[in-house]
Amino acid sequence: MTRDSAQFLPVVSLFCGAGGLDTGFVHAGFKPIIALDCNEAACETYRYNYPSTHVIRRDLALLPKGYILERLAELPRPLRPVGVIGGPPCQAFSLSNGHKKPNDPRAQLSEHYASLLAELNQEYELDFFVFENVLGLRHEEHDAQFRKIKELLASAGFWILEGELDAQDFRVAQSRRRLFVVGFNKKKYPLVQFEFPQGNAAHPKTVRDILEHLPEPLHFHRGASSQVIPFHQNHWCMAPKSSRFRNGRLVEGQIKGRAFRVLSWDRPSWTVAYGHREVHIHPAGHRRLSVYEAMRLQGFPKDYRLLGTLSDQIRLVSDAVPPPLASALAESIRDVLPRLRELAQCRVNRQRMLSQKILWNSRQDASSERAPAFLKSFFTHYARKHFRRFPWRRKRTKGFHLLIAEVLLAQTKAEDVAKVWPLLIERYERPKDLATAKRSVLKALLLPLGLQNQRAKALQTMARALVDHYQGEVPHDVAQLLSLPHVGLYTAAAVASFCFGKRVPIVDTNVLRVLGRITGSKIDRDLRRSKKIWALAWGALPVKNVELHNYGILDFAAQVCKRDPNCSRCPLRRKCSFGNARQST
């Protein structure tokens, strides 16, 4: 499968090994942009086969917080990964491991995977992850550990699905059953419809299909170098020393202990997972398999190459995920992502349509709610006397700069935003500047407000949408403003009113409190669906000076009608239902 590089979906590969899982994902249209492993031979192998990927040799259990984020930020061309793939070393959970240790540190690597996944998801809002391991992780003796791992993966922000796949069902000449856990982002995809690939178990490939026409390999000897191996640089094997290789006692398809398992020509191979001197024996019975033969039984491409010593190569091929199996899983994920995005977009569109419907339908209901007539002038007069002078309230403030302020003002004191906003608009004058900004710099500027990760992500996502869909211009229309990510009905109405002079009311929790107290109305606190509060806001809206009126109600809520109000000093105390009720008690 060949694809234009622009069509590849970027992923981060953890515990990449020799790249078997990654090769399958590449064939399905993904591109590992960073790959990490602690083994030198694995990293050399990966660099050789994927020279454009940034390969890092580090122990993932010892990575400092933020390390991978920093490496991603250093890439020549910043790319947002859509997923994380990887299979932490599985020997601690393998049923064939007869020498398990109660405190095997490899058992903790799955938890490190979950921790790194959470960090990357917080920064990039990933679409998915893939976690591969042995079936032994499901065994009762590891049940508690597996449940903990799934809980950690779920708490990183993902729906969790698990499935068992066998390589021989995917045109691999090998019986190899493995456990896969796949996760999809809960926040982005509230509805998930995904099925693991089924493959075709009826017609598996056989050893004969793969090995019959290969020439004899080079026998390993002291001083042997892979550089001089004919046919393929991995086509070498251990020199046959046991007399069994010469006396005819090794019969096709028979097992003589773990060290002497002879493959059958017309069946798939047993699992390509070799311990010390346990490489499977060629069906002819005269030697063990070469590394290249094992690679082909795994489904590696013919031109793939493993580096390192013979022992290194045997371990690398044993630990790898068969690429055709990985490719089938990757294609299932790639195929489902557009459907998940469509479902999520439909949900977002429904919410936007609901917001618009509430805004404009409530205008028709304004007469029935009968907002007190004095409100149409009171807040305008109040603003003229008590106007709070924040930098984004200046007359010539650009729409983009006001949009930044309104997004930051959500659940944040205006006085705090006023300290940060001037620095932001100075550095990021246009949406393009913010869309391409270094996330670390943006987060540092937002640090005084707290929640800098979420705020930085929200601002950049919004800026990218302005660049991609509106040529870097802020739309004037409420409906178009609502199409921007992280822009709700209040923010859209505020920008339309304050910057573009649109005659629309604004409603947030402060406005709800003021109008509810004055009118004595019992109002639903869900502002997105409260037609009554929006109808009251429309009813109180003057024909002129709408911007001043909207600022006035915000300032009145902040200065007088606070959560704990001082009704004795309120100029509306004689006209306010809440104030009158307080006085009578």
VEXDREN-2710 file (C-alpha; in Angstrom, 1 decimal):
% VEXDREN-2710
k/r/px/py/pz
1/MET/0.0/0.0/0.0
2/THR/1.4/3.4/-1.0
3/ARG/0.1/6.7/0.1
4/ASP/1.1/10.3/-0.3
5/SER/3.0/11.3/2.8
6/ALA/0.6/14.2/3.3
7/GLN/-2.2/11.6/3.9
8/PHE/-0.4/9.8/6.7
9/LEU/-1.8/10.1/10.2
10/PRO/1.0/10.8/12.8
11/VAL/1.4/8.5/15.8
12/VAL/3.8/8.1/18.7
13/SER/5.3/4.7/19.2
14/LEU/6.2/3.5/22.7
15/PHE/8.2/0.3/23.3
16/CYS/8.7/0.3/19.5
17/GLY/11.1/-2.7/19.4
18/ALA/12.0/-3.7/15.9
19/GLY/9.0/-2.0/14.4
20/GLY/6.6/-4.9/13.6
21/LEU/3.5/-3.1/15.0
22/ASP/4.7/0.1/13.4
23/THR/5.2/-1.5/10.0
24/GLY/1.6/-2.6/10.0
25/PHE/0.4/0.9/10.9
26/VAL/2.6/2.4/8.2
27/HIS/1.1/0.1/5.6
28/ALA/-2.4/1.2/6.8
29/GLY/-1.6/4.9/6.3
30/PHE/-0.2/6.0/9.7
31/LYS/3.3/7.5/10.3
32/PRO/5.3/7.2/13.5
33/ILE/6.8/10.6/14.1
34/ILE/8.6/9.6/17.4
35/ALA/9.6/6.0/18.4
36/LEU/11.0/5.1/21.8
37/ASP/12.7/2.0/23.2
38/CYS/15.4/1.2/25.7
39/ASN/17.2/-1.5/23.6
40/GLU/20.1/-0.4/21.4
41/ALA/19.6/-3.0/18.7
42/ALA/15.9/-2.2/18.5
43/CYS/16.6/1.5/18.0
44/GLU/19.3/0.9/15.4
45/THR/17.0/-1.4/13.5
46/TYR/14.2/1.1/13.6
47/ARG/16.4/4.0/12.4
48/TYR/17.7/1.8/9.5
49/ASN/14.2/0.9/8.3
50/TYR/12.5/4.3/9.1
51/PRO/15.1/7.0/8.7
52/SER/12.6/9.8/8.8
53/THR/11.3/8.9/12.2
54/HIS/12.9/10.5/15.3
55/VAL/14.0/7.4/17.3
56/ILE/15.0/7.8/20.9
57/ARG/16.8/5.3/23.1
58/ARG/15.5/5.8/26.6
59/ASP/14.1/3.7/29.4
60/LEU/10.4/4.7/29.4
61/ALA/10.1/3.9/33.1
62/LEU/12.6/6.7/33.8
63/LEU/11.4/9.5/31.5
64/PRO/11.0/12.8/33.3
65/LYS/7.5/14.4/33.0
66/GLY/7.0/16.2/29.8
67/TYR/10.0/14.6/28.0
68/ILE/8.0/13.3/25.0
69/LEU/6.1/16.6/24.7
70/GLU/9.4/18.4/24.5
71/ARG/10.7/16.1/21.8
72/LEU/7.6/16.5/19.8
73/ALA/7.9/20.3/20.0
74/GLU/11.5/20.0/18.7
75/LEU/10.5/18.3/15.5
76/PRO/11.3/20.3/12.3
77/ARG/7.7/20.3/11.3
78/PRO/5.3/20.3/14.2
79/LEU/2.7/17.5/13.9
80/ARG/-0.2/16.7/16.1
81/PRO/-0.2/12.9/16.8
82/VAL/-3.6/11.3/16.5
83/GLY/-2.7/8.2/18.4
84/VAL/-0.3/6.2/20.5
85/ILE/0.7/2.6/19.7
86/GLY/2.9/0.2/21.6
87/GLY/3.4/-3.1/23.3
88/PRO/5.2/-3.0/26.7
89/PRO/7.5/-6.0/27.2
90/CYS/5.3/-8.9/28.1
91/GLN/7.6/-11.6/29.6
92/ALA/6.3/-10.9/33.1
93/PHE/2.8/-12.0/32.0
94/SER/3.7/-14.8/29.6
95/LEU/2.2/-18.2/30.4
96/SER/5.4/-19.8/29.0
97/ASN/7.6/-18.0/31.4
98/GLY/8.4/-20.6/34.1
99/HIS/10.6/-18.2/36.1
100/LYS/8.3/-15.3/37.0
101/LYS/9.4/-13.0/39.7
102/PRO/6.9/-11.5/42.1
103/ASN/8.3/-8.0/41.7
104/ASP/9.3/-8.1/38.0
105/PRO/9.9/-4.5/37.0
106/ARG/8.6/-5.3/33.5
107/ALA/5.1/-5.8/35.0
108/GLN/5.1/-2.0/35.8
109/LEU/5.9/-0.9/32.2
110/SER/2.2/-1.2/31.2
111/GLU/1.4/1.4/33.9
112/HIS/4.1/3.7/32.5
113/TYR/2.5/3.3/29.1
114/ALA/-0.8/4.4/30.6
115/SER/0.9/7.4/32.4
116/LEU/2.6/8.6/29.1
117/LEU/-0.7/8.1/27.2
118/ALA/-2.5/10.4/29.7
119/GLU/0.2/13.0/29.3
120/LEU/0.0/13.0/25.5
121/ASN/-3.8/12.9/25.5
122/GLN/-4.0/16.0/27.8
123/GLU/-1.8/17.9/25.4
124/TYR/-3.0/16.7/22.0
125/GLU/-6.5/15.2/22.5
126/LEU/-5.6/12.0/20.8
127/ASP/-8.1/10.0/18.8
128/PHE/-7.0/6.5/19.9
129/PHE/-4.4/4.2/21.4
130/VAL/-3.4/0.6/20.8
131/PHE/-1.9/-1.5/23.6
132/GLU/-0.5/-5.0/22.7
133/ASN/0.4/-7.8/25.0
134/VAL/0.3/-11.5/25.6
135/LEU/-2.9/-13.4/26.4
136/GLY/-1.3/-14.3/29.8
137/LEU/-2.3/-10.8/31.0
138/ARG/-5.8/-12.1/31.0
139/HIS/-4.9/-15.1/33.2
140/GLU/-6.4/-15.2/36.7
141/GLU/-3.0/-14.7/38.4
142/HIS/-2.7/-11.3/36.5
143/ASP/-6.4/-10.4/36.7
144/ALA/-5.9/-7.7/39.3
145/GLN/-3.0/-6.2/37.4
146/PHE/-4.9/-6.2/34.1
147/ARG/-7.9/-4.5/35.7
148/LYS/-5.6/-1.8/37.1
149/ILE/-4.1/-1.3/33.7
150/LYS/-7.5/-0.9/32.1
151/GLU/-8.6/1.5/34.8
152/LEU/-5.5/3.6/34.2
153/LEU/-6.0/3.6/30.4
154/ALA/-9.7/4.6/30.9
155/SER/-8.8/7.4/33.4
156/ALA/-6.4/8.8/30.7
157/GLY/-9.6/9.7/28.9
158/PHE/-10.6/6.7/26.7
159/TRP/-13.3/4.2/26.0
160/ILE/-11.7/0.7/26.4
161/LEU/-12.2/-2.2/24.1
162/GLU/-10.2/-5.5/24.2
163/GLY/-9.9/-8.3/21.7
164/GLU/-7.9/-11.4/20.9
165/LEU/-6.4/-11.7/17.5
166/ASP/-4.5/-14.7/15.9
167/ALA/-1.9/-13.9/13.3
168/GLN/-2.7/-17.0/11.2
169/ASP/-6.2/-15.4/10.5
170/PHE/-4.4/-12.5/8.7
171/ARG/-2.3/-14.3/6.1
172/VAL/0.7/-14.8/8.5
173/ALA/2.2/-18.4/8.4
174/GLN/2.2/-18.6/12.2
175/SER/-0.2/-19.3/15.0
176/ARG/0.3/-16.4/17.3
177/ARG/-2.6/-15.2/19.6
178/ARG/-2.2/-11.8/21.2
179/LEU/-4.2/-9.5/23.3
180/PHE/-5.0/-6.0/22.0
181/VAL/-6.6/-3.2/24.0
182/VAL/-7.8/-0.3/21.8
183/GLY/-9.1/3.0/23.2
184/PHE/-11.0/5.9/21.7
185/ASN/-11.1/9.4/23.1
186/LYS/-14.2/9.8/25.4
187/LYS/-14.4/13.5/25.1
188/LYS/-14.1/13.6/21.3
189/TYR/-16.2/10.5/20.6
190/PRO/-19.1/10.1/23.0
191/LEU/-20.5/7.4/20.7
192/VAL/-18.0/4.6/19.7
193/GLN/-18.8/1.8/17.2
194/PHE/-15.7/-0.3/16.6
195/GLU/-15.2/-4.0/15.9
196/PHE/-11.8/-5.8/15.8
197/PRO/-10.9/-7.3/12.4
198/GLN/-12.0/-10.8/11.8
199/GLY/-9.5/-12.1/9.3
200/ASN/-10.0/-15.4/7.5
201/ALA/-9.2/-18.5/9.5
202/ALA/-10.3/-20.9/6.6
203/HIS/-7.2/-20.6/4.5
204/PRO/-4.1/-19.9/6.6
205/LYS/-0.6/-19.6/5.0
206/THR/1.8/-22.5/5.6
207/VAL/5.5/-22.8/6.3
208/ARG/5.8/-24.2/2.7
209/ASP/4.3/-20.9/1.3
210/ILE/7.1/-18.9/3.0
211/LEU/10.2/-21.1/3.2
212/GLU/10.2/-23.6/0.4
213/HIS/12.0/-21.6/-2.2
214/LEU/14.6/-19.9/0.1
215/PRO/18.3/-20.8/-0.3
216/GLU/20.3/-22.2/2.6
217/PRO/21.5/-19.7/5.1
218/LEU/24.9/-18.9/6.4
219/HIS/25.8/-20.9/9.6
220/PHE/27.0/-18.6/12.4
221/HIS/30.7/-19.0/13.4
222/ARG/33.0/-16.9/15.4
223/GLY/33.8/-13.7/13.7
224/ALA/30.9/-14.0/11.3
225/SER/29.4/-10.7/10.2
226/SER/25.9/-10.1/8.8
227/GLN/27.6/-7.9/6.1
228/VAL/28.8/-10.9/4.2
229/ILE/25.7/-13.0/4.3
230/PRO/24.4/-13.8/0.8
231/PHE/20.8/-13.4/-0.3
232/HIS/19.7/-11.3/2.8
233/GLN/21.7/-9.9/5.7
234/ASN/19.5/-11.7/8.2
235/HIS/19.6/-15.0/6.5
236/TRP/21.9/-16.7/9.0
237/CYS/21.3/-19.3/11.8
238/MET/23.1/-21.1/14.6
239/ALA/25.4/-23.8/13.3
240/PRO/23.7/-27.3/13.9
241/LYS/25.8/-29.1/16.6
242/SER/23.5/-31.7/18.0
243/SER/23.7/-35.2/16.5
244/ARG/19.9/-35.1/16.1
245/PHE/20.4/-32.9/13.1
246/ARG/22.3/-35.7/11.4
247/ASN/20.9/-39.0/12.6
248/GLY/17.3/-38.5/11.2
249/ARG/15.7/-38.4/14.6
250/LEU/14.1/-34.9/14.0
251/VAL/10.9/-35.7/12.1
252/GLU/8.7/-33.0/10.5
253/GLY/6.0/-31.8/12.8
254/GLN/7.3/-33.5/15.9
255/ILE/8.2/-31.9/19.3
256/LYS/11.1/-33.2/21.3
257/GLY/11.0/-30.8/24.2
258/ARG/11.1/-27.0/24.0
259/ALA/14.5/-27.1/22.2
260/PHE/13.5/-29.4/19.4
261/ARG/10.3/-28.4/17.7
262/VAL/10.3/-29.3/14.1
263/LEU/7.9/-27.3/11.8
264/SER/5.5/-28.9/9.4
265/TRP/5.7/-27.9/5.8
266/ASP/1.9/-27.7/5.3
267/ARG/0.8/-26.1/8.5
268/PRO/1.5/-22.6/10.0
269/SER/4.5/-22.3/12.3
270/TRP/4.1/-22.3/16.0
271/THR/4.5/-18.9/17.7
272/VAL/7.8/-17.2/16.6
273/ALA/8.9/-16.5/20.2
274/TYR/12.3/-18.1/20.9
275/GLY/14.1/-18.5/24.2
276/HIS/17.7/-19.4/24.6
277/ARG/18.6/-22.0/21.9
278/GLU/14.9/-22.7/21.2
279/VAL/14.6/-21.5/17.6
280/HIS/12.2/-23.7/15.7
281/ILE/13.8/-26.4/13.5
282/HIS/13.4/-26.3/9.7
283/PRO/10.9/-28.9/8.4
284/ALA/13.8/-30.7/6.7
285/GLY/15.2/-31.4/10.2
286/HIS/18.8/-30.5/9.4
287/ARG/19.1/-27.1/11.2
288/ARG/17.2/-24.3/13.0
289/LEU/15.5/-21.5/11.2
290/SER/17.5/-18.5/10.1
291/VAL/16.6/-15.0/11.4
292/TYR/15.3/-14.1/8.0
293/GLU/13.1/-17.2/7.8
294/ALA/11.6/-16.3/11.2
295/MET/11.1/-12.7/9.9
296/ARG/9.2/-14.0/6.9
297/LEU/7.1/-16.3/9.1
298/GLN/6.3/-13.1/11.1
299/GLY/5.2/-11.4/7.9
300/PHE/8.0/-8.8/7.7
301/PRO/8.5/-7.3/4.3
302/LYS/11.2/-9.0/2.2
303/ASP/13.5/-6.0/2.3
304/TYR/13.2/-5.4/6.1
305/ARG/16.4/-5.7/8.0
306/LEU/17.2/-6.4/11.7
307/LEU/20.5/-5.1/13.1
308/GLY/22.7/-6.2/16.1
309/THR/24.2/-9.6/16.9
310/LEU/22.6/-12.9/16.0
311/SER/21.2/-13.1/19.6
312/ASP/19.9/-9.5/19.3
313/GLN/18.1/-10.4/16.0
314/ILE/16.5/-13.6/17.4
315/ARG/15.2/-11.6/20.3
316/LEU/13.9/-8.8/18.1
317/VAL/12.0/-11.1/15.7
318/SER/10.6/-13.0/18.7
319/ASP/9.2/-9.9/20.4
320/ALA/7.7/-8.3/17.2
321/VAL/4.0/-8.0/16.3
322/PRO/3.4/-9.6/12.9
323/PRO/3.0/-6.6/10.5
324/PRO/0.1/-8.1/8.5
325/LEU/-1.9/-8.5/11.8
326/ALA/-1.0/-5.0/12.9
327/SER/-2.0/-3.7/9.4
328/ALA/-5.5/-5.3/9.7
329/LEU/-6.0/-3.7/13.1
330/ALA/-4.7/-0.3/11.9
331/GLU/-7.0/-0.3/8.9
332/SER/-10.0/-1.1/11.1
333/ILE/-9.0/1.9/13.3
334/ARG/-8.4/4.2/10.3
335/ASP/-11.7/3.2/8.7
336/VAL/-13.7/3.9/11.8
337/LEU/-12.2/7.3/12.7
338/PRO/-14.2/9.2/10.0
339/ARG/-17.4/7.6/11.2
340/LEU/-16.6/8.5/14.8
341/ARG/-15.8/12.1/13.8
342/GLU/-19.1/12.3/11.8
343/LEU/-21.1/11.0/14.8
344/ALA/-19.3/13.5/17.1
345/GLN/-19.8/16.3/14.6
346/CYS/-23.5/15.5/14.3
347/ARG/-23.7/15.7/18.1
348/VAL/-21.9/19.1/18.1
349/ASN/-24.1/20.3/15.3
350/ARG/-27.2/19.4/17.2
351/GLN/-25.9/21.3/20.2
352/ARG/-25.2/24.3/18.0
353/MET/-28.6/24.2/16.4
354/LEU/-30.2/23.9/19.9
355/SER/-28.2/27.0/21.0
356/GLN/-29.3/28.9/18.0
357/LYS/-32.9/27.7/18.3
358/ILE/-33.0/28.9/22.0
359/LEU/-31.4/32.2/21.1
360/TRP/-33.8/33.1/18.3
361/ASN/-37.0/31.4/19.5
362/SER/-36.7/33.0/22.9
363/ARG/-36.9/36.4/21.1
364/GLN/-40.4/35.4/20.0
365/ASP/-41.2/34.6/23.7
366/ALA/-39.9/37.9/25.1
367/SER/-43.4/39.5/25.2
368/SER/-44.9/36.7/27.2
369/GLU/-42.2/36.8/29.8
370/ARG/-42.8/40.6/30.3
371/ALA/-39.5/41.8/31.5
372/PRO/-39.9/45.0/33.6
373/ALA/-39.8/48.0/31.4
374/PHE/-37.3/49.9/33.6
375/LEU/-34.6/47.3/32.7
376/LYS/-34.4/48.6/29.2
377/SER/-32.8/51.8/30.4
378/PHE/-31.4/50.9/33.9
379/PHE/-28.3/49.0/32.9
380/THR/-27.3/51.5/30.2
381/HIS/-27.4/54.3/32.8
382/TYR/-25.6/52.1/35.3
383/ALA/-22.8/51.4/32.8
384/ARG/-22.3/55.1/32.1
385/LYS/-21.6/55.7/35.8
386/HIS/-19.9/52.5/36.9
387/PHE/-18.3/51.1/33.8
388/ARG/-15.4/48.8/34.6
389/ARG/-12.4/49.6/32.4
390/PHE/-10.7/46.4/31.2
391/PRO/-8.3/46.5/28.3
392/TRP/-10.5/44.4/26.0
393/ARG/-13.4/46.8/26.4
394/ARG/-11.6/49.5/24.4
395/LYS/-13.5/50.7/21.3
396/ARG/-10.9/49.5/18.8
397/THR/-10.3/46.1/20.2
398/LYS/-10.0/43.6/17.3
399/GLY/-12.5/40.7/17.1
400/PHE/-9.8/38.1/17.5
401/HIS/-8.4/39.7/20.6
402/LEU/-11.9/40.1/22.2
403/LEU/-12.5/36.4/21.4
404/ILE/-9.4/35.5/23.3
405/ALA/-10.6/37.5/26.3
406/GLU/-14.0/36.0/26.3
407/VAL/-12.7/32.5/26.2
408/LEU/-10.3/33.2/29.1
409/LEU/-13.1/34.9/31.1
410/ALA/-15.0/31.7/31.5
411/GLN/-15.0/31.0/35.3
412/THR/-12.1/33.4/35.8
413/LYS/-12.0/36.8/37.4
414/ALA/-11.7/39.7/34.9
415/GLU/-9.0/41.3/37.1
416/ASP/-6.8/38.2/36.6
417/VAL/-7.4/38.0/32.9
418/ALA/-6.5/41.7/32.6
419/LYS/-3.0/40.8/33.7
420/VAL/-2.4/38.2/31.1
421/TRP/-4.5/39.3/28.1
422/PRO/-2.2/42.2/27.0
423/LEU/0.8/39.8/26.8
424/LEU/-1.2/37.4/24.7
425/ILE/-2.4/39.8/22.1
426/GLU/1.0/41.4/21.8
427/ARG/2.6/38.0/21.0
428/TYR/-0.3/36.6/19.0
429/GLU/-1.8/39.4/17.0
430/ARG/-3.5/37.2/14.3
431/PRO/-5.1/33.8/14.5
432/LYS/-2.3/32.4/12.4
433/ASP/0.3/33.5/15.0
434/LEU/-1.6/31.6/17.7
435/ALA/-2.4/28.6/15.6
436/THR/1.3/28.0/14.9
437/ALA/2.6/29.0/18.4
438/LYS/4.7/26.8/20.5
439/ARG/2.4/25.2/23.1
440/SER/5.1/25.5/25.8
441/VAL/5.4/29.3/25.4
442/LEU/1.6/29.7/25.3
443/LYS/1.2/27.7/28.5
444/ALA/3.8/29.7/30.2
445/LEU/1.9/32.9/29.5
446/LEU/-1.3/31.3/30.7
447/LEU/0.2/29.9/33.9
448/PRO/-1.0/32.7/36.2
449/LEU/-4.6/31.8/35.3
450/GLY/-4.3/28.1/36.0
451/LEU/-5.6/25.3/33.8
452/GLN/-2.9/26.4/31.3
453/ASN/-3.0/23.0/29.4
454/GLN/-6.7/23.2/28.7
455/ARG/-6.7/26.9/28.0
456/ALA/-3.8/26.7/25.6
457/LYS/-5.4/23.8/23.8
458/ALA/-8.7/25.6/23.5
459/LEU/-7.2/28.8/22.2
460/GLN/-5.0/27.1/19.6
461/THR/-7.9/24.9/18.4
462/MET/-10.1/28.0/18.0
463/ALA/-7.3/29.8/16.2
464/ARG/-6.8/26.9/13.8
465/ALA/-10.5/26.9/13.0
466/LEU/-10.4/30.6/12.2
467/VAL/-7.5/30.0/9.8
468/ASP/-8.9/26.9/8.2
469/HIS/-12.5/28.0/7.8
470/TYR/-12.6/31.8/7.9
471/GLN/-9.3/32.9/6.4
472/GLY/-8.1/34.2/9.7
473/GLU/-11.1/36.6/10.2
474/VAL/-13.5/36.5/13.1
475/PRO/-17.1/36.0/11.8
476/HIS/-19.7/38.6/12.8
477/ASP/-22.7/36.3/12.9
478/VAL/-23.6/34.4/16.0
479/ALA/-24.3/31.2/14.1
480/GLN/-20.8/31.3/12.6
481/LEU/-19.2/32.1/15.9
482/LEU/-20.9/29.1/17.4
483/SER/-19.2/26.9/14.8
484/LEU/-15.8/27.7/16.4
485/PRO/-14.6/25.1/18.9
486/HIS/-14.8/26.2/22.5
487/VAL/-17.2/29.0/21.7
488/GLY/-20.5/28.6/23.4
489/LEU/-23.7/30.7/23.2
490/TYR/-22.6/33.3/25.7
491/THR/-19.2/33.9/24.1
492/ALA/-20.7/34.0/20.6
493/ALA/-23.3/36.5/21.7
494/ALA/-20.8/38.6/23.7
495/VAL/-18.4/39.0/20.7
496/ALA/-21.3/39.7/18.3
497/SER/-22.6/42.4/20.6
498/PHE/-19.4/44.0/22.0
499/CYS/-17.3/43.9/18.8
500/PHE/-19.7/44.0/15.9
501/GLY/-22.7/45.8/17.4
502/LYS/-25.2/43.0/16.9
503/ARG/-28.5/43.4/18.8
504/VAL/-28.3/40.3/20.9
505/PRO/-28.5/39.7/24.7
506/ILE/-25.9/37.9/26.7
507/VAL/-26.6/35.4/29.4
508/ASP/-24.2/33.8/31.8
509/THR/-24.7/32.7/35.5
510/ASN/-24.3/36.3/36.6
511/VAL/-27.0/37.6/34.2
512/LEU/-29.2/34.7/35.3
513/ARG/-28.8/35.7/38.9
514/VAL/-29.6/39.3/38.3
515/LEU/-32.7/38.8/36.1
516/GLY/-34.0/35.9/38.3
517/ARG/-33.8/38.0/41.5
518/ILE/-35.3/41.1/40.0
519/THR/-38.3/39.3/38.4
520/GLY/-38.7/36.6/41.1
521/SER/-38.7/34.0/38.3
522/LYS/-37.8/30.4/38.9
523/ILE/-35.2/29.8/36.2
524/ASP/-33.5/26.6/35.0
525/ARG/-29.8/26.9/35.7
526/ASP/-28.9/25.1/32.5
527/LEU/-28.2/28.3/30.4
528/ARG/-28.0/26.4/27.2
529/ARG/-31.6/25.2/27.4
530/SER/-33.3/27.9/29.6
531/LYS/-35.7/29.6/27.2
532/LYS/-37.1/31.6/30.0
533/ILE/-33.9/33.4/30.9
534/TRP/-33.1/34.2/27.3
535/ALA/-36.7/35.5/26.8
536/LEU/-36.2/37.8/29.8
537/ALA/-32.9/38.9/28.4
538/TRP/-34.5/39.7/25.0
539/GLY/-37.3/41.5/26.8
540/ALA/-34.9/43.8/28.7
541/LEU/-32.8/44.6/25.7
542/PRO/-33.0/48.2/24.5
543/VAL/-33.2/49.2/20.8
544/LYS/-30.0/51.3/21.1
545/ASN/-26.8/51.2/23.1
546/VAL/-27.0/47.3/23.3
547/GLU/-23.3/47.1/23.9
548/LEU/-23.5/49.4/26.9
549/HIS/-26.6/47.7/28.3
550/ASN/-24.8/44.3/28.2
551/TYR/-21.7/45.6/29.9
552/GLY/-24.0/47.3/32.4
553/ILE/-25.7/44.1/33.5
554/LEU/-22.3/42.4/33.9
555/ASP/-20.9/45.2/36.0
556/PHE/-24.1/45.4/38.1
557/ALA/-23.8/41.7/38.8
558/ALA/-20.1/42.1/39.7
559/GLN/-20.5/45.2/41.9
560/VAL/-23.9/45.1/43.5
561/CYS/-26.0/42.0/42.8
562/LYS/-23.2/39.6/43.9
563/ARG/-23.8/36.0/45.1
564/ASP/-24.0/37.6/48.6
565/PRO/-25.7/40.9/47.7
566/ASN/-25.9/44.1/49.6
567/CYS/-29.6/44.8/49.0
568/SER/-29.6/47.9/51.3
569/ARG/-27.4/49.8/48.8
570/CYS/-29.0/48.5/45.6
571/PRO/-30.7/51.2/43.5
572/LEU/-33.3/48.6/42.5
573/ARG/-34.2/47.4/46.0
574/ARG/-37.7/48.8/45.8
575/LYS/-38.4/47.2/42.4
576/CYS/-36.6/43.9/43.0
577/SER/-38.6/40.8/44.0
578/PHE/-35.6/39.4/45.9
579/GLY/-34.9/42.7/47.7
580/ASN/-38.5/43.2/48.7
581/ALA/-38.7/39.7/50.1
582/ARG/-35.5/40.3/52.1
583/GLN/-36.9/43.5/53.6
584/SER/-40.2/41.9/54.6
585/THR/-38.3/39.2/56.6
END
